[in-house]
Amino acid sequence: MGAMVTNFDTLIAADKAHSWHPFTQMRAWCDPSHEPLLLVEGNGAILRDSKGREYIDGNSSIWTNLHGHNHPRLNAAIRGQLEKVAHVSFLGTTNAPATSLAERLCALFPADTLTRVFFSDDGSTAIEVALKMAVQYWQLTGRPERCDFIAFDRAYHGDTAGAASVGGISTFHGRFSGMHFPVRRIGSVSELPTEADSIAAVIVEPLVQGSAGMRLWPTGMLRELRAWCDRHDVFLILDEVMTGFGRTGTMFACEQEEIIPDFLCLAKGLSGGYLPLAATLTTERVFEQFLGEPEEQKTLYYGHSYTGNPLGCAAALANLDIFRDEEVLANLQPRIALMRKYLSQLADHPHVRDIRQCGFLAGIEIGIDKRTPFPWTELRGARACVAARAHGLLTRPVLDTIVLMPPYCTTEDQLEQAVSAIRQGIDAVCG
Ligand SMILES: *Cc1c(COP(=O)(O)O)cnc(C)c1O
């Protein structure tokens, strides 16, 4: 450490006095007995806390990090841009990192499919943009009655009001449901309506619903959904905020069922997990409807102060360079197999009800026994994750599903240690 000694106790006192943490019951957080973990450094898959303890970043800092912390190329890209300019407006002017990034994102898809990129700041806003573009498209094409959305039970698409409208987890959004966009919720593709004249779009998390506890869709589901949308001329919005950039084993989850959506929402890993940045990709068909004279009022009146932020876009460009130059996807395949191997060792644990893996992410669901869940109020999943910290793993559960989705650079030893820490965490709170 340098000359300036940081007083971590003072910082924690300040946090408890003034911070309000997301998705957090702040009474428990502020209780004198609670010692918040203060993270100070990261390197590769490892995070270090203020007491010098090290942890594997078992959920990639809430599903964002891809190539590890303190990555030299991402650091250099951000520093390089910082020496030029940190931020300029994308409203009325343009900048090199954002334009290059838009071009390179489109180039990740077959020619003439997803050709337009609208930048925003996080997953929720990427979804807001897609929802609003869909609604406005139907207004501009003389079909204003197409203003409902179809969304799935247990879906999670973010917390701003529009994104929350299409969410299916009532604990998160139920309180505000009276103020939401119109949405019809279904459990599976078999419940899609036969008549769809009022539907603007269907939205789904492809292959796996993250916040539902890493729940996998049946194979073929996406293809069926695409076919239904085509038959009824309804837009398909894919939320690849979590699944994008290799997490499921392919660059994008939609590749695994060989479909292309009308809107593709990206965030979390877009900047390598470094900076808040999001993108909504869409087609020329959608884009062209918004073209016209100013008085025709076809313009998309949407945007944020930091849209197209050069620092974030520079990080995203470096992220794509790393994928290309370091053959990330090819190198990831053996690690996916290793994750499967190590997780299989948990399969006959008496308190492990289910293990769901998709690419380099997994959910390990615990319960009283193979059939019976714990009462959720016992917070066993959360307690197991806290117990796993003592064995060098940092992660969070979704209810009683422990999430394992470390950065792609996680070594074989670290992966083994992570699974062993999960086992010890479960043993500590289920014994
Ligand atoms: C995290 C997440 C979001 C919301 O992204 P934020 O950046 O937290 O607003 C939306 N959809 C999915 C699938 C996510 O995992």
The ligand as a Gaussian input file, in Angstrom:
#p B3LYP/6-31G(d) Opt

LIG

0 1
 C      -29.070000      -7.742000     -15.538000
 C      -30.132000      -7.986000     -16.549000
 C      -30.925000      -6.940000     -17.050000
 C      -30.837000      -5.547000     -16.509000
 O      -29.591000      -4.969000     -16.727000
 P      -29.098000      -3.740000     -15.807000
 O      -27.796000      -3.378000     -16.411000
 O      -28.981000      -4.281000     -14.419000
 O      -30.124000      -2.681000     -15.927000
 C      -31.824000      -7.220000     -18.043000
 N      -31.949000      -8.465000     -18.527000
 C      -31.212000      -9.497000     -18.093000
 C      -31.389000     -10.836000     -18.701000
 C      -30.284000      -9.295000     -17.080000
 O      -29.567000     -10.321000     -16.611000

